[in-house]
Amino acid sequence: MCEQCGPADGAEREAADLDSVGLSRRGLLLGAGAGVGVVLTGASGLASPAVAAPSAATPAAGSLKNGQWCNPARGHFPKGGHYGAPRGGGPHAGQDVTNSVGTAIYAAAAGTVIRRGSGVLGGRSGNGLVISHGGGRYTYYGHLHRFRVGLNARVGAGQRIADMGATGNVTGPHLHFEVHSGGLGGITNPVSYLAARGVDLGGGWPTLDPGAGGATVKALQYVLTRRGHELVADGDYGAVSVRAVRTFQSARKLVADGQVGPKTWPHLVYTLRHGHSGAHVRGLQTVLNKHSAGLAVDGGFGSVTRTAVRAFQGANRLVVDGEAGPKTWTALVG
């Protein structure tokens, strides 16, 4: 875990630096004792909004579980690597996710890389990236081994942006992941922030509410088509797709609420291997492409798709067998 993910040297220099991307000095000084502007629970305007229960009848367009966020890395949470954990001089500013050097790091949401290099935020050592997602939201990825995108690059949710490493002041390889809400410096708990958006940072199945959109929704529509529901794979989880999900849930004796989460996903996905073909393979290819595979979405599980599955499994430290089973699907849609 991080030995130093909080205290900063040169508070005035960091204040000027953060001012250049729109953080107020007041925001910085809120955490001057820790040196990083850490805003813990209870800070005005930075708490994650409450998520309303989805309607079973109509799309919940206002839900935060909208398919726009995803898991940045596979691994486990190390002891003492949680948000707010004591650090000399201030609380831990993010969540650590531990795995081996070279494990894939993905953009948690679409945005623009605004910082790339060593020590890109005050008090954070080693190689790091900052992505701006608009609306005052930023994510930080620290202790990286290798960059896979350049400065000012536009990235999509789930695009591979870096490799996990052990650069800087650390005790072992891991991703130090932060979420900033309300401006760069408005640090919030990344585990609860992503959970409110349907993402399990610990590595479980995601949750999609009616009204969601994106590549994971498109994959869902392909799989539902294979399950006998003729859907247009347009990436829009609207009323027609919601009805299909509710019908599927009812047939499987699940709660028919239209929410696709940990209880529904395992019943939906297929174990796919070389030689399979059909809409479910198109769904697999779609989420592989979300993670930078670059496949033709042709519905054929041939040698190229098998190679992509094996590459994804290796990059995420899964069993490399070229077969898309539940564990591989969890990582792909999560």
N, C-alpha and C positions, 0 to 999 in steps of 0.2 A: 504493500500500500504506500501511499505518499508519505514521506517524512516531512515534506514542506509543500502544502497546497493552499496555504493561507497567508502568512505574514508577508508584507511587501517591504522592500527597501526603497527609500526615496519617495515619500508620499506626495510631495509637491510635483515631482516628475510624472508620477502615475496620474495625478489629477489632471494635469495638462493633457496627457495622452488620452485619457478617457473623455475629456471635454471635446476632443476632436471628432468623436463619433456620437456626441450628443448626450453624454451623461453629465448631469449637473454636479457641481462641487458639493451641494448639499447631500446628494446620494452617496458620494464618496465618503464624506465626513461622518455619515451615519455609522460607518464601520471603521473609523479612524483608529480605534484602539486595536483592531485586528489588522488593519492596514489594507483590507481588500474591499471594504464596502459591503460586507455580508449582511443581508437583510433576512433575519430569521422569521419564523412564524409570528403572525400578529402585526407585521408591517403593513401599513396602509396601502391598498391597491395591488398587492403582489400575491395574495392568496389565490389559489386556483378556484375558479368559479364552481359552484355546485352543479352537478350533472343531474338533470331531471330524468326520471324514468321514461323510457321510450314508449310511445303510444303503440298499441297493437293494431290500430286502425289506420293511422296516417304517419307518413315519414316525420321523424323528429329532427327537422332541419337545423334546429339550434343546438343539437347535441355536440359536445366536444369530441365524442368518439366517432370522428368523421373520416377516418382512413388517411388523414394527412400526416400522421406521425408514425414512426416505427422504431424498433429497437436498434440502437447504434452498435451493439456488440454482444456476442455470446460469451458466457463465462459464469463465474460465481462471485458473490459479494464476500470480500475478505473481512475478517474480524477487524473492527475499528475503522473500516473504510466507508462508513456511512456518512450521510450529510449531517453536519453539526457535531461530528465527533471531535473531542478535544485535540487541538494542535497547539504547539507552543506559540502563544501569542494570539490565537484566534481559532474559531471553529472551522472544521473541514467544510470546504465550499461546494463539494459535489459528492457524487457516488462513485466509488471505485468498482470496476468490473475486472476480475482477474482471469487471465488465460495466458497462453504461451506467446512468445514473440512471433509476430507475423500474423496473428489472428486478424481477420478482416474488421475494419471499422467503417460504419456506414453513416451517412447523413441522417439525422433523426427526423428531418423535415426538409422540404425544398427551401432553397435560399441561395445566398451569395457568400463566398469565402472572402471575408474582409480582413483577416489576419492569418499569416502563415509563417512559421519560423520558430526560433527558439525564444522562450520567455516572452510570448506575445501578450500576456497579461501579467500585471504586477503580482509578485508572490508565487507565480507558477513557474516551475523550472522544467527544462527539457523542451522537446519539440511539441508544438501545439497548433491547433487551428481554431478560428472563431468563425462561425457561420451566422449571418444575419437572416432571419426569417420574416422580417417585416413586422410592423405593429409593435415595435419595441421588444421583440423576442430574439434571443441569441442563444446559441449553444457553443460550448467549448469542449475540445477534445485534447487531452493532455498526455504527455510521456510517449509520444508516437515514435515508432521505429522508422517508418517510411511514409512520405506524402504520396498520394495518388491523384491529387488535383492541384491546380495552381492558384495563386492569389487572384482574386476577382472572378474566379470560375463560378458559373451558375450550376448548381447541383440539384438533383431530384431527391425526393425522399427515398432512402434505401440505396442510393448510389454509393459505391465504395469510394471512400475519400482518403483512407490511410490504413496503415498496419499498426497493430498494437505493439508497444515497445516498453523499454525500461530506461528511457532517457531522462536525465535530470536527477533530482534528489529523491530516489525511491528505494524500496527494499526488494522489489521484484517487478516483473512485467505486469502491466495492467493498463486499462483505460481509466483516466480520471475524467469524468463526464459532469459538466455543469449545465444548468439551465438558468438563463437570465430573463426576467420578465419585467416589463415596465422600463426597460433601458439597460444598456450594458453596465453591469454593476449591481443590478437588482436581483441578487441571487435567490433562488427558491429551491425547494427540495425536488430534485429531478425524478425521484421514484414516484412521489405522489402526483407531480405534474404530468408525467407520462401516463400514470394509471388513470387519471381523469380523462385522458385522451385515448383510452383503450389499449395502451401498450404496457406490457409487463416487462419492466427492465430486467427482472430476474430470469426472463427467458420463456414465459408461458405463451399460450395462445392469445391473440389479440381480441378485441371486441369492436364490432362495427354496429352502429345504430342506423336505423332508417335515415336517409338523407346523406349518408356517407358517399365518398367518391374516390376514384383513383385506381391504381393497378391492382390492389388487393381485392377491390370490389369487382373488377373485371374478371379476375381469376375465380372469384366466388360464382359469378354468373356463368362462366364456362363449366364449372363443376356441377352447378344446378342443371344446366342443359343436359349434361351426361346423366343426371339423375332423373331425366324425363320432363324437365320444364324448359320449354323452348324460349330462351331469353336472348335478347340482343346484348352482346358483351360490350356495353358502352361505358362501363365504369361509373354508372350513376345508379346508386342504390335507392331507386324510387319506388313508387307504389306497386308496379308490376313485379319487380324483384322481391319486394317485401312480402307480397302475397305468396310467391313461390316458396320463400323461406318458411313462412307460417304454415303452409301446406305440408312442407317437408317435416317441420318440427312436429306437427300434429301426428303425422304418420309414424314418426319415431317415438311418440309418446313423450315429447319434450314440451316445455312451456312454449306455447306458440305466440311469442311476443315480437317476432321479427328481428330480435337482436341476435347477431351472430357472434357468439363468444365461446369460452372454453367448453361449454356443454354441447354446443352445436357443431363446431369445427371437426371434432374427431369422427362424427357420423357422416360428415360431408365428403371428406377427402378420401382418395383412393391410394393404395400402395401401387406405385407405377414403376415399371422397369423396361428395359430395352425390348422393343418389339410391340409395345402397346401403341394404340392410336386412338384419336378421338378428341372430343371437346375437353375432357379432363386433362389431357396432355397439353392442350392449348393453355389451360389455366396454369399448369406447372411452368410452361415456357414463359408465360406472362410475368410470374413472380420471380423467375430466374432473371429475366430482363430487368426487372425493378432493381435487382442487385448486380447490374452491369454485365450480364451474360452476353447480350447482343445476338440472340437467337432469332431465326425466322419462326414466327408463331404459326406453324403448319400442322400441328396436331400429331406429328409423327415422332415417337420416341426412338430415334435412331442413334447412331454413334456420336453425332455432334451434341445432341441433347444429353446423352449419357456422360460425355466428357464434361459438359457444363455442370451437371449434377455432382460429379466427382470433384470438380474444382471448387464448387460451393461448399461441399462437405469438408474438404480439406482446409479451406480458408476459415471455416467456423469450428474446426476441431471436432467434427462429427465422425462417425464411422464411415470410411470412404469405400462404399460398395456400389455406387452408381444407381442405387435403388431409392426412389422417393417414397419413404415411409413416413409414419407420423412425426418422428423427430425432425426429419428434414423439412416436412411441410410446416411444422411449428416455427422453425427458424425462418423459412421463406415468407410466410404470411405475417409473422410477428414484426 
